[in-house]
Amino acid sequence: MRTDGPLRVAVIIASTRSGRFGPTAAAWFTNQVRRRHDLALDAIDLADTDLPATMCDDEDLPAQVQALAPRLAAADAFVIVTPEYNRSFPASLKVAIDWFYDEWAGKPVTFVSYGRESGGLHAASQLREVFSELNAVTIRNSVSLPCYWEQFAADGSWPKARTASSNLDDVVRTTVDQLIWWAHALRAARAEQPCPT
């Protein structure tokens, strides 16, 4: 396992609904992060993966699962872009999480969550519990976008002209710095020995 070179970060767009905001939030976040030359980003849109909702035996993995597995396995860290539906995260994301196990283990995870007043924090809180069961490390910091429609222009640009200056740039920077620190530490640890599961 390599321990040098750019960190590979998978940015996973969780929502598969029509009219979703997820791709806009992911594009905004990745544009912020692309300024970092020590990262290689892989945008994974669950709407494009077509993962089946019905699980099967490991020896009969569907082609869609086999296609996504190497991308998740190659990642050194994950950013989950998720809405909050009914105080939780979308079923499409739970399906994607449950199809895999070793691919998540020993890697850091953070969130870009969005929703109404909560900014998706209920969804992120539940995801922290789920990822801990998979031996992934959810970092302290994340990005929350409450009432996101008030912050983003119709074309997805940030911020709206009438929006007051925001500290979101600082939040993204701090979150990414923390994710990078954990990604380096855990990549070195995985190179020394596999994450025990």
N, C-alpha and C positions, 0 to 999 in steps of 0.2 A: 504494500500500500504506500502511495506517495505521501510525503509530508511537506513538500515544497510546491511552489507555483500558486497561481490564483486559487482562492477558495471558490468552490462551486456551490452556488446558492440557487435552490429551486424555489421559485415564486409560484405558489399554487392558488389559482382562482377557484374558489369553492362553489360559488353560485352557478346554477345552470338555468335559471329562470330567464324567460324572455324579458327584455327591457331592463336587465340587471345592471347594477352600477359597478360590479366587480372588475370588469376589464378596465374601466376608467380609473378606479383606485389603484389597480396593479400598474397601469401605465404611468400614473403620477409617481408612485413609489419607485418604480424601476428607473424612471428618469432622474430622480434624486440620487439613487444609488449608483447609476452608471458613471458618475463622477469619480467613483472609487476604482482605481486601476488594479486593485488587488483582488477583485471579484469577477467571476464569470457567472452570468445569470442565465437561468433556464426557466422560461415562463411556461407553466403547465396549466392549461385551461381545462378544467374537468368537463366542460361542455363538449370538448373535442375528443375526450378519451373514450367515451361510450362504455364505461365500465358497467358490467352487468350487476344488478342488485342482488341476484341470487348467488350465494356462495357454493363452491363445490370442493371436491377433494383436491389436495395439492397436486396430484399427478395429472389432473385434468384442467389445468389453468387455462382460462380463455385467452385467445390471442391478444385481446385488449390489455389484459393484466400482464402478459408476457412482454408486451411492447412498452408499458410504463415502468416496469420493474427496474430495468437498467438505468433509467433516468433518475429514479429515486435513489438507487444504490450508489450512483456516482456523486450524488449531492453531499456536500460537507455540512450544509445547514439548510433550514427550511423557513420560508416566510409564507404564512397562511393568510390569504386575503379573504375574509369571510364576512358575510352579513349576519345580522341577528334576526332569526325568525322565531317568534313566540318564546323569547328569552333563551334561545339555544342556537345551534348552528345547523346548516342545511344537511338533509339526509344524503345528498350527493357527496358531501365531504366525509361523512361517517362510512359510506360504502368504500370510498377511496382509501381511507385509513385502514379499514378492516381487511382489505384484500392483501395487505402487506404487513410484515413484522420486522424481520431483520433489517430491512431498508431504513427504518426509522431509528434503530437502536444506536445509542451512543452519539447522537447528533443534536445540536441545538435547534430550537424552534422558537420563532416569535410570530406575532400576529399584526396584521393591519385589519382592524375590525371597523365596521360601520353600521349605523342604524339610526334610530330616533335619538332621544335624549341620552340613552345609555351609551351610544357610540359603539355598540356591539360588545361591550365588556362582559355581558352575561355569557355570550357565546365563547369569548376568549377564556373565561374562567372555567367553563365546562371542558374546553379543549385541553386546558392544562392538566386536568385529571386524566383525560383519555391518553394523552401523550406520555404521562408518567408511567402508565401501565405498560407502555411499549418501550420503556427504558430510554426514551428521548428526554432531553433536558430543555424545559421551557425556561427561557431567560426572563429576568425581572421586567425589563422594559418592553413595551409594545406601542403601536400607533393606534389611536382611537379617533374615529371621525363621527362625532355626534351631529345629527341633523345635517348630513353631508350635502344635501341639496342647497343649503344656504351658503355653502363654502365654495362649491365648484360651479364654474360657468357651464352653460349648456354644451359647449364643445369639450368639456372635461378639463379645461385649463384651470390652474390654481394661481392665485385666488380670484374670486369675483372682484371686479373693479371696486365695488362698493364695500367689500369686506375689509374690515380693519386688519392691520398687520397681525400675523399669527406667529405663535412659537412652534408651529408644526415642523418647520425646517430643523429646528434644534432637537425636537423630539425624534425625528427620523435619524439625525446624525448620531444622537446618543444611543438609540436602539441598534443601529447598524454597528457602531463601535463595540457595543456589548456582544452582539451576535458574532462579530469577527473574533473577538477575544476567545469566546467559548468554542468557536469553530476550530481555531488553531489548536487550542488545548486538547479538544476531543479528537481531532484528527491525529495528533501526535500519540494520544493514548490508544486509539484504535490501531495505529501502526505497530505499537509495541505489543498489544495483545487484543484479540477480539473482545467486544463488549459482552460480558456474561449475561445470558438471558435465561 
